[in-house]
Amino acid sequence: MPRYIPWRDTALYVDQATADEVLSAFKAFDITKSNTLACTLCADSIHKMRYRLLECSSEA
C-alpha cells in the first residue's frame, strides 16, 4: 500500500504567467508503477482507483 501523502495548495487564483512559473519549478517524475485498487472513499462502491509510484527524473 502506498504511503499517505498530505496535499497542500501551492498557488490558488493566480494568473497564467505565475502558474507557469510555479509549474516550471517542480521536479520532473517518471511513473515507475501504476496499479488499481479498491476505492477507499466509497466502501460500498465497486469502482477502482489508480495509484502511481513516481521516480524523480529531474537533472538537478
Secondary structure in CASP SS format (residue, H / E / C, confidence):
PFRMAT SS
TARGET T0000
AUTHOR 0000-0000-0000
METHOD secondary structure of the structure
MODEL  1
M C 1.00
P C 1.00
R C 1.00
Y C 1.00
I C 1.00
P C 1.00
W C 1.00
R C 1.00
D C 1.00
T C 1.00
A C 1.00
L C 1.00
Y C 1.00
V C 1.00
D C 1.00
Q H 1.00
A H 1.00
T H 1.00
A H 1.00
D H 1.00
E H 1.00
V H 1.00
L H 1.00
S H 1.00
A C 1.00
F C 1.00
K C 1.00
A C 1.00
F E 1.00
D E 1.00
I E 1.00
T E 1.00
K E 1.00
S E 1.00
N E 1.00
T E 1.00
L E 1.00
A E 1.00
C C 1.00
T C 1.00
L C 1.00
C C 1.00
A C 1.00
D C 1.00
S C 1.00
I C 1.00
H C 1.00
K E 1.00
M E 1.00
R E 1.00
Y E 1.00
R E 1.00
L E 1.00
L E 1.00
E E 1.00
C E 1.00
S C 1.00
S C 1.00
E C 1.00
A C 1.00
END
